[in-house]
Amino acid sequence: MLKGAIIGFGISIILLMIPIVHFIVGPIGPFVGGMIGGGVARANAVQAVGIGALMGLFMGGPAIVLVVISRAFADSMPDWLEHLLIFLAIGIVFWAGLLGAAGAFFGGRTHSRALVRKVKL
């Protein structure tokens, strides 16, 4: 499960780092990462939730960086922007967790169905 979460988190971050394309694949990056990570981990429903939760926790690192940067520049920005960045950081963690879990569920399910089809042939 940890391996799937690390793979999913890594793919999410890589999809965010591609210039211009990140506007499209960035928001769905946790789903894509979770799908690949769940397929690698052969996740069932319970493991998919665990993978999503771990991906959300891992995304907490970049979210903390966002909060620290907003605090460092707090004197030069309006209060509403500082609060918006903090809520955005919290939202990113939940977004990555929920989409990561959904992607891991579908990835694990797709992988298990592919194995069943391979055995039947």
Contacts in CASP RR format, 6 or more apart in sequence:
PFRMAT RR
TARGET T0000
AUTHOR 0000-0000-0000
METHOD contacts of the structure
MODEL  1
MLKGAIIGFGISIILLMIPIVHFIVGPIGPFVGGMIGGGVARANAVQAVG
IGALMGLFMGGPAIVLVVISRAFADSMPDWLEHLLIFLAIGIVFWAGLLG
AAGAFFGGRTHSRALVRKVKL
1 41 0 8 1.000
1 43 0 8 1.000
1 47 0 8 1.000
1 50 0 8 1.000
1 51 0 8 1.000
1 54 0 8 1.000
2 54 0 8 1.000
3 37 0 8 1.000
3 40 0 8 1.000
3 41 0 8 1.000
4 34 0 8 1.000
4 37 0 8 1.000
4 38 0 8 1.000
4 39 0 8 1.000
4 40 0 8 1.000
4 41 0 8 1.000
4 43 0 8 1.000
4 51 0 8 1.000
4 104 0 8 1.000
5 37 0 8 1.000
5 50 0 8 1.000
5 51 0 8 1.000
5 52 0 8 1.000
5 54 0 8 1.000
5 55 0 8 1.000
5 58 0 8 1.000
6 58 0 8 1.000
7 33 0 8 1.000
7 34 0 8 1.000
7 36 0 8 1.000
7 37 0 8 1.000
7 40 0 8 1.000
7 41 0 8 1.000
8 30 0 8 1.000
8 33 0 8 1.000
8 34 0 8 1.000
8 36 0 8 1.000
8 37 0 8 1.000
8 38 0 8 1.000
8 51 0 8 1.000
8 55 0 8 1.000
8 100 0 8 1.000
9 33 0 8 1.000
9 54 0 8 1.000
9 55 0 8 1.000
9 56 0 8 1.000
9 58 0 8 1.000
9 59 0 8 1.000
9 96 0 8 1.000
10 33 0 8 1.000
11 29 0 8 1.000
11 32 0 8 1.000
11 33 0 8 1.000
11 34 0 8 1.000
11 36 0 8 1.000
11 37 0 8 1.000
12 26 0 8 1.000
12 29 0 8 1.000
12 30 0 8 1.000
12 32 0 8 1.000
12 33 0 8 1.000
12 34 0 8 1.000
12 55 0 8 1.000
12 59 0 8 1.000
12 96 0 8 1.000
13 62 0 8 1.000
15 21 0 8 1.000
15 22 0 8 1.000
15 25 0 8 1.000
15 26 0 8 1.000
15 29 0 8 1.000
15 32 0 8 1.000
15 33 0 8 1.000
16 22 0 8 1.000
16 26 0 8 1.000
16 29 0 8 1.000
18 25 0 8 1.000
25 32 0 8 1.000
27 95 0 8 1.000
28 99 0 8 1.000
29 99 0 8 1.000
30 52 0 8 1.000
30 55 0 8 1.000
30 56 0 8 1.000
30 59 0 8 1.000
30 95 0 8 1.000
30 96 0 8 1.000
30 97 0 8 1.000
30 98 0 8 1.000
30 99 0 8 1.000
30 100 0 8 1.000
30 103 0 8 1.000
31 99 0 8 1.000
31 100 0 8 1.000
31 102 0 8 1.000
31 103 0 8 1.000
32 103 0 8 1.000
33 55 0 8 1.000
33 100 0 8 1.000
33 103 0 8 1.000
34 51 0 8 1.000
34 52 0 8 1.000
34 55 0 8 1.000
34 99 0 8 1.000
34 100 0 8 1.000
34 101 0 8 1.000
34 103 0 8 1.000
34 104 0 8 1.000
34 107 0 8 1.000
35 103 0 8 1.000
35 104 0 8 1.000
35 106 0 8 1.000
35 107 0 8 1.000
35 110 0 8 1.000
36 107 0 8 1.000
37 43 0 8 1.000
37 51 0 8 1.000
37 104 0 8 1.000
37 107 0 8 1.000
38 47 0 8 1.000
38 48 0 8 1.000
38 51 0 8 1.000
38 103 0 8 1.000
38 104 0 8 1.000
38 105 0 8 1.000
38 107 0 8 1.000
38 108 0 8 1.000
38 111 0 8 1.000
39 104 0 8 1.000
39 107 0 8 1.000
39 108 0 8 1.000
39 110 0 8 1.000
39 111 0 8 1.000
41 47 0 8 1.000
41 51 0 8 1.000
41 104 0 8 1.000
41 108 0 8 1.000
42 108 0 8 1.000
42 111 0 8 1.000
42 112 0 8 1.000
43 51 0 8 1.000
43 104 0 8 1.000
43 105 0 8 1.000
43 107 0 8 1.000
43 108 0 8 1.000
44 108 0 8 1.000
44 112 0 8 1.000
45 105 0 8 1.000
47 104 0 8 1.000
48 101 0 8 1.000
48 102 0 8 1.000
48 103 0 8 1.000
48 104 0 8 1.000
48 105 0 8 1.000
48 108 0 8 1.000
49 101 0 8 1.000
49 104 0 8 1.000
49 105 0 8 1.000
50 101 0 8 1.000
50 104 0 8 1.000
51 100 0 8 1.000
51 101 0 8 1.000
51 104 0 8 1.000
52 96 0 8 1.000
52 97 0 8 1.000
52 98 0 8 1.000
52 100 0 8 1.000
52 101 0 8 1.000
52 104 0 8 1.000
53 97 0 8 1.000
53 101 0 8 1.000
55 96 0 8 1.000
55 97 0 8 1.000
55 100 0 8 1.000
55 101 0 8 1.000
56 93 0 8 1.000
56 94 0 8 1.000
56 96 0 8 1.000
56 97 0 8 1.000
56 100 0 8 1.000
57 93 0 8 1.000
58 96 0 8 1.000
59 92 0 8 1.000
59 93 0 8 1.000
59 96 0 8 1.000
59 97 0 8 1.000
60 89 0 8 1.000
60 92 0 8 1.000
60 93 0 8 1.000
62 92 0 8 1.000
63 89 0 8 1.000
63 90 0 8 1.000
63 91 0 8 1.000
63 92 0 8 1.000
63 93 0 8 1.000
64 89 0 8 1.000
66 85 0 8 1.000
66 88 0 8 1.000
66 89 0 8 1.000
66 92 0 8 1.000
67 85 0 8 1.000
67 86 0 8 1.000
67 89 0 8 1.000
69 85 0 8 1.000
70 77 0 8 1.000
70 81 0 8 1.000
70 82 0 8 1.000
70 85 0 8 1.000
70 86 0 8 1.000
71 82 0 8 1.000
74 82 0 8 1.000
END
